[in-house]
Amino acid sequence: MIRIQPEDFSVDEVVSHLQTEGVGAVVTFTGSVRGTSRSGKEVVSVEWDVYIPMAKKEMEAIREDAISQYGLTNAAIVHRCGKQTPGDNLVLIAAASPHRKEAFAACAFIMDEIKKRAPLWKKEVYPDGTSSWIEG
Amino acid sequence: MKITVLLFAQLRDAAGGSPIELTMDNGTVGNALEELCRLHPSLELHLQRAQTAWNEVYCKRDTPLQDGGTLALIPPVSGGGI
């Protein structure tokens, strides 16, 4: 499952798609909007620019890499686009496998790969109205 | 030959918009970047740190262009939001 969507997601709904026969572990990671940037500045909102067709291709490739490398039963990536404010959900990674060790490792792998490969860009908006595109 | 250039994030801001339609003689991705810098000098510094993708696949700058294709200019990505 790969989704890029402006609306919020339900962890339970995504997990329900992954819990099939043979699955002993589903590990999820949820990223959300912090109220401060890496440098400590207050952030009032974040906005996204996304190369949607290529982002979906890269995320599908990352998902398949994770399934292959970690022996997963399935994996899901949901990434929001549009605009969010502090506390809002941003990204959900879910990895399902027979055993927990592989699911934990795959979850971290998928998140690391998204941050390197997926063509999405976050813009932080600050209280004074200025903004900046974030790198990495 | 005509190609479509897609710019994102700070690259789009520097160029003043996206997409940009380029008309070129046969050439490579690198040639297209040179032409873009000629048309939009403000892009030059940003392009040094950008990756390129030809028809939705990451590519090197010596990749040959084809009529009707799409070149995407990809500044350092920040997906995941963490």
Backbone of each chain as ProteinMPNN parsed JSONL, in Angstrom:
{"seq_chain_A": "MIRIQPEDFSVDEVVSHLQTEGVGAVVTFTGSVRGTSRSGKEVVSVEWDVYIPMAKKEMEAIREDAISQYGLTNAAIVHRCGKQTPGDNLVLIAAASPHRKEAFAACAFIMDEIKKRAPLWKKEVYPDGTSSWIEG", "coords_chain_A": {"N_chain_A": [[0.847, -1.194, 0.0], [0.694, 2.095, -0.964], [0.277, 5.421, -0.321], [-0.265, 8.82, -1.068], [-1.488, 11.619, 0.253], [-3.652, 14.389, 1.095], [-5.351, 14.302, 3.305], [-5.787, 13.263, 6.76], [-4.59, 10.168, 8.227], [-5.555, 6.831, 9.296], [-4.111, 4.837, 11.655], [-4.982, 2.34, 12.56], [-6.626, 1.541, 10.435], [-4.822, 1.18, 8.314], [-3.099, -0.771, 9.397], [-4.883, -2.877, 9.616], [-5.032, -3.782, 7.029], [-2.675, -5.121, 6.759], [-2.545, -7.23, 8.477], [-2.502, -10.336, 8.011], [-2.766, -13.896, 7.415], [-0.154, -15.676, 8.976], [1.245, -13.498, 9.799], [3.046, -12.298, 12.493], [3.902, -10.043, 13.657], [3.349, -6.555, 13.572], [4.836, -3.609, 12.96], [4.695, -0.169, 13.512], [5.434, 3.183, 12.463], [4.92, 6.52, 13.22], [5.191, 9.729, 12.004], [5.134, 13.124, 12.979], [4.184, 16.648, 12.953], [6.511, 18.803, 14.32], [6.587, 21.534, 16.654], [8.749, 23.136, 16.439], [11.6, 24.075, 14.497], [14.624, 22.402, 13.274], [16.583, 24.116, 14.106], [15.505, 25.295, 16.264], [13.629, 27.277, 15.912], [10.294, 28.611, 16.109], [7.641, 26.897, 14.553], [4.85, 27.432, 12.572], [3.35, 26.192, 10.648], [3.524, 23.572, 8.159], [4.198, 22.986, 4.72], [3.837, 21.121, 1.67], [5.678, 20.184, -1.242], [5.372, 18.031, -3.945], [6.493, 15.565, -6.173], [4.421, 13.83, -7.532], [3.875, 11.389, -9.237], [6.484, 10.291, -9.448], [7.246, 10.103, -6.794], [5.483, 8.169, -5.844], [6.396, 5.985, -7.334], [9.037, 5.717, -6.35], [8.535, 5.219, -3.646], [7.155, 2.811, -3.845], [9.179, 1.2, -4.852], [10.949, 1.311, -2.686], [9.367, 0.07, -0.757], [9.178, -2.512, -1.88], [11.88, -3.217, -1.829], [12.264, -3.355, 0.944], [10.527, -5.432, 1.671], [11.745, -7.534, 0.349], [14.403, -7.528, 1.419], [14.032, -7.864, 4.167], [12.309, -9.945, 4.499], [9.554, -9.505, 4.731], [5.99, -9.791, 5.195], [4.264, -7.891, 4.249], [4.098, -4.329, 3.567], [3.446, -0.875, 4.279], [3.137, 2.499, 3.196], [2.227, 5.71, 4.03], [1.981, 9.006, 3.174], [1.501, 12.333, 3.915], [0.378, 15.22, 2.054], [-0.029, 18.668, 1.058], [-1.028, 20.881, 3.629], [-0.043, 21.162, 7.023], [-0.31, 21.533, 10.64], [1.448, 22.083, 13.813], [1.638, 19.051, 15.664], [0.012, 17.593, 14.001], [-0.432, 14.557, 12.102], [2.06, 13.263, 9.844], [3.431, 11.21, 8.404], [3.14, 7.701, 7.891], [4.535, 4.598, 8.51], [4.319, 1.156, 8.045], [5.159, -2.136, 8.874], [4.931, -5.566, 8.257], [5.524, -8.809, 9.469], [6.535, -12.281, 10.03], [7.987, -12.312, 12.412], [9.105, -10.108, 15.084], [11.643, -8.824, 14.983], [12.503, -8.391, 12.337], [10.477, -6.749, 11.414], [10.73, -4.391, 12.955], [13.296, -3.522, 12.091], [12.862, -3.181, 9.36], [11.004, -1.122, 9.289], [12.502, 1.089, 10.138], [14.389, 1.14, 8.092], [12.775, 1.719, 5.827], [11.87, 4.315, 6.428], [14.318, 5.701, 6.486], [15.119, 5.423, 3.817], [13.081, 6.753, 2.434], [13.643, 9.347, 3.208], [15.953, 9.756, 1.801], [15.4, 9.292, -0.919], [12.758, 9.777, -1.903], [10.893, 12.047, -3.856], [9.872, 14.536, -2.291], [9.188, 17.617, -0.684], [9.541, 19.674, 2.118], [8.2, 22.646, 3.398], [8.81, 24.941, 5.879], [6.842, 27.169, 7.768], [7.043, 30.239, 9.445], [6.333, 32.235, 12.446], [6.604, 34.965, 11.739], [5.831, 35.055, 9.155], [7.687, 34.398, 7.259], [9.374, 31.777, 5.402], [10.925, 28.574, 4.783], [12.448, 26.18, 2.631], [13.126, 22.875, 3.481], [16.041, 20.851, 3.738], [16.965, 17.522, 3.481]], "CA_chain_A": [[0.0, 0.0, 0.0], [1.379, 3.389, -1.033], [-0.682, 6.517, -0.455], [0.141, 10.207, -0.851], [-2.815, 12.201, 0.394], [-3.695, 15.532, 2.006], [-6.14, 14.038, 4.509], [-5.156, 12.49, 7.82], [-4.716, 8.725, 8.062], [-5.865, 6.034, 10.482], [-3.144, 3.753, 11.82], [-5.742, 1.081, 12.651], [-7.114, 1.153, 9.102], [-3.685, 0.677, 7.531], [-2.651, -2.023, 10.013], [-5.863, -3.937, 9.33], [-4.72, -4.327, 5.704], [-1.428, -5.889, 6.807], [-2.653, -8.388, 9.379], [-3.0, -11.513, 7.309], [-2.282, -15.156, 7.967], [1.299, -15.788, 9.013], [1.842, -12.297, 10.387], [3.168, -12.347, 13.938], [4.283, -8.719, 14.148], [3.197, -5.372, 12.74], [5.48, -2.457, 13.585], [4.337, 1.075, 12.833], [6.084, 4.438, 12.82], [4.144, 7.696, 12.828], [5.886, 11.005, 12.129], [4.191, 14.229, 13.09], [4.775, 17.981, 12.837], [6.996, 19.436, 15.545], [6.325, 22.964, 16.694], [10.004, 23.857, 16.286], [12.499, 23.578, 13.46], [15.857, 21.809, 13.811], [17.389, 25.172, 14.734], [14.793, 25.787, 17.443], [12.639, 28.322, 15.59], [8.904, 28.186, 16.158], [7.034, 26.587, 13.258], [3.393, 27.535, 12.687], [2.754, 25.21, 9.739], [4.4, 23.028, 7.119], [3.537, 22.742, 3.44], [4.583, 20.138, 0.902], [5.731, 20.093, -2.69], [5.539, 16.603, -4.207], [6.475, 15.077, -7.56], [3.586, 12.704, -7.137], [4.083, 10.096, -9.91], [7.788, 9.713, -9.138], [7.256, 9.774, -5.372], [4.807, 6.877, -5.698], [7.294, 4.958, -7.885], [10.154, 5.518, -5.433], [8.02, 4.588, -2.431], [6.849, 1.408, -4.169], [10.47, 0.523, -4.95], [11.445, 1.181, -1.316], [8.525, -0.956, -0.126], [9.585, -3.825, -2.409], [13.217, -3.491, -1.291], [12.118, -3.726, 2.35], [9.908, -6.768, 1.719], [12.743, -8.496, -0.096], [15.567, -7.588, 2.31], [13.696, -8.242, 5.538], [11.39, -11.08, 4.514], [8.261, -9.066, 5.235], [4.752, -10.242, 4.563], [3.715, -6.73, 3.564], [4.497, -3.047, 4.132], [2.615, 0.235, 3.816], [3.656, 3.853, 3.381], [1.242, 6.772, 3.808], [2.644, 10.299, 3.371], [0.563, 13.419, 3.645], [0.803, 16.39, 1.298], [-0.869, 19.803, 1.448], [-0.567, 21.728, 4.721], [-0.323, 20.678, 8.375], [0.137, 22.371, 11.754], [2.1, 21.28, 14.863], [0.842, 17.984, 16.249], [-0.652, 16.81, 12.947], [0.274, 13.425, 11.489], [2.721, 13.513, 8.569], [3.801, 10.005, 7.67], [2.938, 6.415, 8.568], [5.191, 3.427, 7.945], [3.899, -0.063, 8.726], [5.842, -3.317, 8.343], [4.362, -6.795, 8.811], [6.373, -9.977, 9.225], [6.26, -13.344, 10.996], [8.641, -12.039, 13.686], [9.205, -8.671, 15.33], [12.966, -8.246, 14.711], [12.553, -7.92, 10.95], [9.507, -5.664, 11.249], [11.34, -3.19, 13.511], [14.402, -3.094, 11.231], [12.317, -2.736, 8.074], [10.351, 0.171, 9.513], [13.563, 2.094, 10.157], [14.952, 1.169, 6.733], [11.847, 2.403, 4.922], [11.896, 5.744, 6.74], [15.612, 6.229, 6.041], [15.14, 5.462, 2.347], [12.187, 7.828, 1.997], [14.336, 10.621, 3.414], [17.025, 9.89, 0.807], [15.041, 9.05, -2.327], [11.415, 10.152, -2.373], [10.852, 13.466, -4.219], [8.935, 15.373, -1.545], [9.902, 18.717, -0.059], [8.788, 20.314, 3.194], [8.47, 24.062, 3.646], [8.383, 25.391, 7.201], [6.356, 28.54, 7.821], [7.358, 30.768, 10.763], [5.333, 33.205, 12.916], [6.707, 36.269, 11.078], [5.379, 34.925, 7.773], [8.748, 33.877, 6.391], [9.34, 30.321, 5.255], [12.119, 28.024, 4.146], [12.423, 24.794, 2.193], [14.02, 22.075, 4.304], [16.829, 19.878, 2.999], [17.367, 16.333, 4.232]], "C_chain_A": [[0.883, 1.245, 0.0], [0.3, 4.453, -1.212], [0.028, 7.842, -0.235], [-1.156, 11.003, -0.863], [-2.782, 13.399, 1.305], [-4.399, 15.2, 3.332], [-5.376, 13.181, 5.507], [-5.412, 11.004, 7.581], [-5.077, 8.078, 9.393], [-4.867, 4.892, 10.56], [-3.866, 2.409, 11.837], [-6.195, 0.601, 11.278], [-5.995, 0.565, 8.261], [-3.222, -0.667, 8.08], [-3.596, -3.172, 9.682], [-5.615, -4.564, 7.96], [-3.509, -5.262, 5.739], [-1.538, -7.157, 7.644], [-3.333, -9.557, 8.688], [-2.399, -12.758, 7.937], [-0.76, -15.204, 7.905], [1.982, -14.584, 9.627], [1.849, -12.425, 11.908], [3.478, -10.992, 14.531], [3.967, -7.66, 13.115], [3.8, -4.207, 13.515], [5.103, -1.214, 12.793], [5.196, 2.227, 13.352], [5.187, 5.561, 12.338], [4.994, 8.923, 13.049], [4.852, 12.113, 12.177], [4.926, 15.566, 13.057], [5.218, 18.462, 14.217], [6.656, 20.925, 15.492], [7.571, 23.81, 16.558], [10.811, 23.231, 15.164], [13.73, 22.959, 14.114], [16.702, 22.85, 14.535], [16.692, 25.782, 15.94], [13.778, 26.874, 17.182], [11.228, 27.769, 15.685], [8.365, 27.994, 14.743], [5.517, 26.647, 13.41], [2.683, 26.566, 11.74], [3.834, 24.678, 8.808], [3.558, 22.793, 5.868], [4.436, 21.851, 2.61], [4.549, 20.436, -0.593], [6.063, 18.629, -2.993], [5.533, 16.344, -5.709], [5.738, 13.737, -7.489], [3.867, 11.407, -7.895], [5.434, 9.463, -9.565], [7.889, 9.338, -7.66], [6.589, 8.419, -5.142], [5.694, 5.745, -6.204], [8.418, 4.66, -6.908], [9.691, 4.826, -4.16], [7.685, 3.125, -2.681], [8.147, 0.611, -4.264], [11.064, 0.311, -3.557], [10.68, 0.085, -0.585], [8.955, -2.346, -0.588], [10.981, -4.205, -1.921], [13.112, -4.003, 0.143], [11.544, -5.14, 2.472], [10.927, -7.834, 1.368], [13.865, -8.656, 0.932], [15.235, -8.152, 3.682], [12.693, -9.39, 5.628], [10.026, -10.719, 5.048], [7.111, -9.769, 4.518], [4.157, -9.1, 3.733], [4.261, -5.47, 4.227], [3.617, -1.967, 3.539], [3.309, 1.551, 4.113], [2.512, 4.812, 3.08], [1.934, 8.086, 4.125], [1.647, 11.399, 3.017], [1.21, 14.484, 2.782], [-0.095, 17.546, 1.739], [-0.249, 20.563, 2.6], [-0.968, 21.109, 6.066], [0.201, 21.67, 9.416], [0.72, 21.485, 12.853], [1.152, 20.292, 15.527], [0.16, 17.112, 15.22], [0.221, 15.639, 12.515], [0.88, 13.839, 10.159], [2.921, 12.229, 7.768], [3.562, 8.779, 8.538], [3.688, 5.344, 7.789], [4.695, 2.225, 8.735], [4.569, -1.253, 8.049], [5.304, -4.554, 9.048], [5.262, -7.968, 8.469], [6.008, -11.064, 10.228], [6.826, -13.022, 12.38], [8.987, -10.57, 13.825], [10.538, -8.061, 14.9], [13.017, -7.64, 13.305], [11.612, -6.723, 10.738], [10.069, -4.349, 11.789], [12.408, -2.647, 12.561], [13.882, -2.531, 9.916], [11.668, -1.368, 8.183], [11.387, 1.292, 9.457], [14.176, 2.24, 8.767], [14.069, 1.983, 5.796], [11.881, 3.907, 5.168], [13.198, 6.385, 6.263], [15.65, 6.378, 4.523], [14.236, 6.559, 1.799], [12.91, 9.162, 2.098], [15.464, 10.836, 2.412], [16.498, 9.991, -0.616], [13.729, 9.659, -2.797], [11.354, 11.647, -2.661], [9.675, 14.197, -3.567], [9.76, 16.428, -0.832], [8.991, 19.417, 0.929], [9.192, 21.779, 3.3], [7.931, 24.401, 5.025], [7.95, 26.847, 7.107], [6.477, 29.024, 9.258], [6.373, 31.86, 11.167], [5.397, 34.558, 12.208], [6.296, 36.216, 9.606], [6.432, 34.441, 6.807], [8.652, 32.354, 6.356], [10.655, 29.856, 4.663], [11.902, 26.568, 3.787], [13.492, 24.031, 2.97], [14.753, 21.064, 3.424], [17.227, 18.736, 3.916], [16.519, 16.061, 5.457]], "O_chain_A": [[1.726, 1.412, 0.881], [-0.496, 4.387, -2.149], [0.836, 7.971, 0.685], [-1.845, 11.053, -1.882], [-1.96, 13.441, 2.22], [-4.061, 15.772, 4.368], [-4.44, 12.467, 5.147], [-6.319, 10.626, 6.841], [-4.932, 8.675, 10.46], [-4.78, 4.072, 9.645], [-3.419, 1.451, 11.206], [-6.156, -0.594, 10.987], [-6.193, -0.435, 7.572], [-2.98, -1.601, 7.315], [-3.159, -4.306, 9.489], [-5.942, -5.73, 7.741], [-3.341, -6.097, 4.85], [-0.706, -8.056, 7.524], [-4.548, -9.743, 8.764], [-1.614, -12.673, 8.882], [-0.156, -14.82, 6.903], [3.171, -14.637, 9.942], [0.809, -12.632, 12.533], [3.345, -10.786, 15.737], [4.267, -7.822, 11.932], [3.327, -3.862, 14.598], [5.18, -1.198, 11.564], [5.62, 2.244, 14.507], [4.744, 5.562, 11.189], [5.475, 9.149, 14.16], [3.825, 12.052, 11.501], [6.154, 15.604, 13.126], [4.423, 18.525, 15.156], [6.464, 21.494, 14.418], [7.498, 25.038, 16.556], [10.726, 22.029, 14.908], [13.875, 22.98, 15.337], [17.446, 22.523, 15.46], [17.231, 26.689, 16.574], [13.128, 27.353, 18.112], [10.99, 26.601, 15.38], [8.598, 28.815, 13.856], [4.957, 25.983, 14.282], [1.548, 26.164, 11.998], [4.914, 25.258, 8.686], [2.378, 22.452, 5.943], [5.65, 21.82, 2.812], [3.536, 20.879, -1.135], [6.947, 18.054, -2.358], [4.669, 16.845, -6.429], [6.347, 12.671, -7.399], [4.084, 10.383, -7.246], [5.526, 8.245, -9.406], [8.549, 8.358, -7.314], [7.068, 7.614, -4.343], [5.751, 4.676, -5.596], [8.73, 3.496, -6.655], [10.379, 3.943, -3.649], [7.911, 2.284, -1.811], [8.208, -0.529, -3.805], [11.622, -0.75, -3.278], [11.273, -0.731, 0.121], [9.083, -3.258, 0.229], [11.243, -5.372, -1.63], [13.783, -4.965, 0.516], [12.016, -5.943, 3.276], [10.98, -8.895, 1.991], [14.239, -9.777, 1.278], [16.056, -8.837, 4.292], [12.276, -9.762, 6.724], [9.395, -11.519, 5.739], [7.251, -10.265, 3.4], [3.616, -9.323, 2.65], [4.822, -5.533, 5.321], [3.101, -2.115, 2.431], [3.977, 1.705, 5.135], [1.898, 4.744, 2.015], [2.427, 8.266, 5.238], [1.034, 11.382, 1.95], [2.431, 14.636, 2.773], [-0.846, 17.405, 2.703], [0.944, 20.866, 2.561], [-2.078, 20.603, 6.225], [1.034, 22.526, 9.119], [0.516, 20.271, 12.839], [0.029, 20.631, 15.9], [-0.238, 15.99, 15.535], [1.449, 15.714, 12.556], [0.311, 14.652, 9.431], [2.607, 12.183, 6.579], [3.755, 8.81, 9.753], [3.51, 5.194, 6.58], [4.654, 2.266, 9.964], [4.556, -1.376, 6.824], [5.228, -4.597, 10.276], [5.709, -8.113, 7.331], [5.259, -10.812, 11.172], [6.243, -13.397, 13.397], [9.146, -9.862, 12.83], [10.573, -6.9, 14.491], [13.508, -6.528, 13.11], [11.92, -5.806, 9.977], [9.908, -3.304, 11.158], [12.425, -1.454, 12.26], [14.394, -1.531, 9.414], [11.774, -0.549, 7.269], [11.173, 2.316, 8.808], [14.448, 3.355, 8.322], [14.56, 2.836, 5.058], [11.918, 4.69, 4.218], [13.186, 7.481, 5.702], [16.169, 7.37, 4.011], [14.577, 7.218, 0.817], [12.813, 10.004, 1.205], [15.888, 11.971, 2.192], [17.079, 10.698, -1.44], [13.599, 10.02, -3.967], [11.725, 12.448, -1.802], [8.642, 14.441, -4.19], [10.892, 16.171, -0.423], [7.834, 19.717, 0.634], [10.378, 22.11, 3.294], [6.755, 24.182, 5.316], [8.604, 27.659, 6.452], [6.072, 28.326, 10.188], [5.644, 32.367, 10.314], [4.377, 35.235, 12.082], [6.4, 37.215, 8.894], [6.124, 34.106, 5.664], [7.956, 31.733, 7.159], [11.41, 30.652, 4.106], [11.264, 25.816, 4.524], [14.626, 24.492, 3.098], [14.179, 20.496, 2.495], [17.764, 18.959, 5.002], [16.76, 15.088, 6.171]]}, "seq_chain_B": "MKITVLLFAQLRDAAGGSPIELTMDNGTVGNALEELCRLHPSLELHLQRAQTAWNEVYCKRDTPLQDGGTLALIPPVSGGGI", "coords_chain_B": {"N_chain_B": [[13.613, 19.663, -30.989], [11.457, 19.181, -28.25], [11.206, 19.523, -24.763], [9.781, 18.989, -21.493], [10.346, 20.692, -18.534], [10.32, 20.092, -15.152], [10.174, 21.807, -12.125], [10.891, 21.992, -8.641], [10.094, 22.99, -5.275], [12.603, 25.01, -3.841], [13.845, 25.426, -6.282], [11.777, 25.86, -8.089], [10.775, 28.212, -7.04], [13.006, 29.883, -7.502], [13.087, 29.977, -10.277], [10.711, 31.099, -10.862], [8.468, 29.67, -11.436], [6.809, 26.651, -12.6], [5.741, 24.226, -15.007], [8.673, 24.461, -17.212], [8.928, 24.882, -20.619], [11.18, 23.597, -22.882], [12.978, 24.197, -25.866], [15.215, 22.502, -27.823], [18.251, 21.573, -29.569], [19.32, 18.197, -30.359], [20.557, 16.614, -27.431], [21.946, 16.323, -24.104], [20.957, 15.692, -20.674], [22.605, 17.351, -19.191], [23.13, 19.371, -21.086], [20.611, 20.509, -21.232], [20.416, 21.602, -18.682], [22.372, 23.567, -18.837], [21.192, 25.266, -20.721], [18.925, 26.031, -19.307], [20.108, 27.503, -17.234], [21.099, 29.584, -18.69], [18.768, 30.821, -19.479], [17.596, 31.326, -17.023], [19.415, 32.626, -14.843], [19.39, 32.634, -12.063], [19.06, 30.053, -11.273], [21.435, 28.689, -11.253], [23.147, 28.275, -8.971], [21.521, 26.684, -7.346], [21.202, 24.416, -8.93], [23.562, 23.082, -8.752], [23.338, 21.455, -6.567], [21.294, 19.807, -7.13], [19.516, 16.82, -8.003], [18.734, 14.924, -10.973], [15.971, 13.78, -12.936], [14.784, 11.736, -15.476], [11.929, 11.3, -17.241], [10.615, 10.347, -14.902], [12.521, 8.778, -13.614], [15.461, 8.578, -11.736], [18.422, 10.06, -13.034], [21.639, 10.4, -14.731], [23.714, 13.217, -15.654], [24.642, 12.9, -18.206], [22.706, 11.661, -19.609], [20.894, 11.022, -22.566], [18.578, 13.23, -24.187], [15.137, 13.074, -25.281], [12.634, 13.846, -27.708], [9.673, 15.229, -26.418], [9.92, 14.263, -23.858], [10.17, 14.321, -20.187], [11.921, 16.252, -17.951], [12.928, 16.321, -14.667], [13.885, 18.467, -12.081], [15.502, 18.031, -9.135], [15.799, 19.181, -6.052], [17.655, 18.802, -2.904], [15.942, 16.345, -1.066], [13.2, 16.22, 1.341], [11.423, 14.446, 2.556], [9.243, 12.707, 4.843], [9.54, 14.351, 6.975], [10.897, 14.497, 9.406]], "CA_chain_B": [[13.18, 18.773, -29.902], [10.861, 19.918, -27.128], [11.048, 18.763, -23.527], [9.154, 19.687, -20.372], [11.182, 20.691, -17.334], [9.574, 20.288, -13.906], [11.002, 22.31, -11.029], [10.212, 21.838, -7.364], [10.578, 23.647, -4.053], [13.369, 26.238, -4.019], [14.144, 25.598, -7.707], [10.601, 26.475, -8.711], [10.75, 29.608, -6.577], [14.088, 30.632, -8.156], [12.762, 30.155, -11.702], [9.456, 31.834, -10.979], [7.333, 28.814, -11.784], [7.014, 25.343, -13.226], [6.91, 23.751, -15.73], [9.307, 25.259, -18.257], [9.034, 24.14, -21.875], [12.461, 23.904, -23.526], [13.21, 23.745, -27.239], [16.656, 22.305, -27.933], [18.799, 20.583, -30.493], [19.616, 16.962, -29.627], [21.554, 16.841, -26.4], [21.854, 15.548, -22.883], [20.399, 16.391, -19.503], [23.548, 18.425, -18.882], [22.9, 20.464, -22.041], [19.361, 21.162, -20.832], [20.709, 22.417, -17.498], [23.1, 24.75, -19.309], [20.216, 26.141, -21.36], [18.084, 26.594, -18.241], [20.884, 28.521, -16.533], [21.186, 30.733, -19.589], [17.464, 31.492, -19.435], [17.291, 31.684, -15.633], [20.703, 32.585, -14.121], [19.187, 32.406, -10.626], [19.016, 28.611, -11.007], [22.754, 28.041, -11.345], [23.652, 27.811, -7.674], [20.651, 25.604, -6.867], [21.362, 23.214, -9.752], [24.767, 22.361, -8.337], [22.975, 20.498, -5.526], [20.062, 19.121, -7.528], [19.549, 15.615, -8.809], [17.883, 15.013, -12.147], [15.192, 12.582, -13.261], [14.267, 11.75, -16.852], [10.705, 10.481, -17.298], [10.317, 9.825, -13.573], [13.582, 7.899, -13.134], [16.696, 9.316, -11.482], [19.347, 9.876, -14.151], [22.876, 11.189, -14.704], [23.641, 14.385, -16.533], [24.976, 12.547, -19.584], [21.564, 10.957, -20.195], [20.413, 11.718, -23.759], [17.199, 13.677, -24.185], [14.311, 12.687, -26.433], [11.515, 14.75, -27.924], [8.458, 14.916, -25.673], [10.205, 13.737, -22.528], [10.044, 15.202, -19.025], [13.1, 16.34, -17.089], [12.605, 16.884, -13.358], [15.034, 18.96, -11.319], [15.151, 17.579, -7.798], [16.688, 19.657, -4.991], [17.725, 17.841, -1.79], [14.579, 16.032, -0.639], [12.953, 16.299, 2.785], [10.248, 13.662, 2.895], [9.211, 12.119, 6.165], [9.266, 15.453, 7.878], [11.506, 14.355, 10.734]], "C_chain_B": [[12.611, 19.631, -28.783], [10.775, 18.999, -25.928], [10.358, 19.638, -22.496], [10.052, 19.557, -19.167], [10.302, 20.996, -16.133], [10.538, 20.739, -12.824], [10.193, 22.249, -9.743], [10.868, 22.696, -6.29], [11.389, 24.909, -4.408], [13.749, 26.479, -5.479], [12.972, 26.272, -8.419], [10.516, 27.947, -8.316], [11.793, 30.436, -7.322], [13.768, 30.915, -9.622], [11.496, 30.953, -11.906], [8.284, 30.993, -11.422], [7.763, 27.507, -12.42], [5.694, 24.94, -13.875], [7.51, 24.795, -16.685], [9.402, 24.376, -19.5], [10.32, 24.573, -22.569], [12.483, 23.363, -24.947], [14.708, 23.669, -27.442], [16.996, 21.464, -29.144], [19.029, 19.304, -29.699], [20.702, 17.217, -28.6], [21.298, 15.964, -25.202], [21.171, 16.364, -21.79], [21.305, 17.564, -19.142], [23.375, 19.624, -19.797], [21.634, 21.242, -21.661], [19.593, 22.057, -19.623], [21.451, 23.684, -17.895], [22.124, 25.759, -19.923], [19.314, 26.8, -20.316], [18.817, 27.7, -17.497], [21.048, 29.773, -17.388], [19.887, 31.553, -19.523], [17.144, 32.03, -18.044], [18.574, 31.593, -14.814], [20.548, 32.313, -12.629], [19.171, 30.922, -10.264], [20.395, 27.998, -10.795], [23.247, 27.47, -10.013], [22.837, 26.621, -7.169], [20.909, 24.308, -7.628], [22.599, 22.419, -9.38], [24.422, 21.273, -7.321], [21.737, 19.68, -5.885], [20.367, 17.81, -8.239], [18.616, 15.825, -9.993], [17.149, 13.695, -12.359], [14.632, 12.752, -14.662], [13.1, 10.782, -16.912], [10.511, 9.659, -16.027], [11.328, 8.811, -13.045], [14.836, 8.733, -12.917], [17.705, 9.032, -12.6], [20.598, 10.716, -13.942], [22.788, 12.288, -15.749], [24.064, 14.078, -17.968], [23.865, 11.746, -20.263], [21.055, 11.706, -21.413], [18.927, 12.07, -23.635], [16.472, 13.138, -25.405], [13.116, 13.618, -26.502], [10.295, 14.29, -27.12], [8.675, 14.405, -24.26], [10.076, 14.791, -21.439], [11.297, 15.099, -18.172], [12.67, 16.98, -15.777], [13.886, 17.282, -12.656], [14.697, 18.817, -9.842], [16.142, 18.11, -6.776], [16.723, 18.632, -3.855], [16.347, 17.627, -1.151], [14.434, 16.093, 0.877], [11.65, 15.6, 3.157], [10.351, 13.111, 4.299], [9.006, 13.171, 7.233], [9.907, 15.372, 9.228], [12.871, 15.025, 10.711]], "O_chain_B": [[13.181, 20.656, -28.409], [10.335, 17.854, -26.034], [10.348, 20.864, -22.606], [10.475, 18.457, -18.81], [9.624, 22.022, -16.091], [11.59, 20.132, -12.624], [8.975, 22.429, -9.748], [12.036, 23.071, -6.39], [10.928, 25.761, -5.168], [13.955, 27.626, -5.875], [13.17, 27.155, -9.254], [10.226, 28.811, -9.143], [11.512, 31.562, -7.731], [14.133, 31.966, -10.149], [11.235, 31.435, -13.008], [7.222, 31.523, -11.749], [8.936, 27.299, -12.731], [4.63, 25.275, -13.354], [6.931, 25.854, -16.924], [9.901, 23.253, -19.433], [10.532, 25.76, -22.818], [12.067, 22.234, -25.206], [15.408, 24.665, -27.256], [16.155, 20.742, -29.679], [18.94, 19.328, -28.471], [21.657, 17.949, -28.864], [20.542, 14.994, -25.264], [20.856, 17.542, -21.959], [20.82, 18.649, -18.821], [23.461, 20.767, -19.348], [21.593, 22.468, -21.755], [19.032, 23.15, -19.543], [21.187, 24.756, -17.35], [22.222, 26.96, -19.671], [18.981, 27.98, -20.428], [18.221, 28.723, -17.163], [21.126, 30.886, -16.866], [19.901, 32.784, -19.512], [16.498, 33.069, -17.907], [18.803, 30.582, -14.151], [21.477, 31.812, -11.994], [19.259, 30.569, -9.088], [20.514, 26.914, -10.224], [23.705, 26.33, -9.943], [23.394, 25.665, -6.63], [20.845, 23.223, -7.048], [22.681, 21.222, -9.658], [25.136, 20.275, -7.221], [21.2, 18.952, -5.051], [21.345, 17.701, -8.978], [17.82, 16.764, -10.023], [17.65, 12.628, -12.004], [14.071, 13.796, -14.992], [13.26, 9.587, -16.664], [10.277, 8.451, -16.072], [11.019, 8.061, -12.12], [15.237, 9.502, -13.791], [17.825, 7.896, -13.057], [20.63, 11.617, -13.103], [21.907, 12.287, -16.61], [23.867, 14.906, -18.857], [24.055, 11.216, -21.357], [20.802, 12.908, -21.326], [18.135, 11.321, -23.063], [17.083, 12.793, -26.417], [12.643, 14.118, -25.481], [9.932, 13.114, -27.141], [7.711, 14.141, -23.542], [9.898, 15.978, -21.712], [11.685, 14.017, -17.731], [12.106, 18.074, -15.781], [14.857, 16.526, -12.639], [13.73, 19.403, -9.354], [17.229, 17.55, -6.636], [15.919, 17.699, -3.837], [15.677, 18.578, -0.75], [15.423, 16.027, 1.607], [10.874, 16.1, 3.971], [11.438, 13.058, 4.874], [8.381, 12.919, 8.263], [9.512, 16.105, 10.135], [13.573, 15.031, 11.722]]}, "name": "protein", "num_of_chains": 2, "seq": "MIRIQPEDFSVDEVVSHLQTEGVGAVVTFTGSVRGTSRSGKEVVSVEWDVYIPMAKKEMEAIREDAISQYGLTNAAIVHRCGKQTPGDNLVLIAAASPHRKEAFAACAFIMDEIKKRAPLWKKEVYPDGTSSWIEGMKITVLLFAQLRDAAGGSPIELTMDNGTVGNALEELCRLHPSLELHLQRAQTAWNEVYCKRDTPLQDGGTLALIPPVSGGGI"}
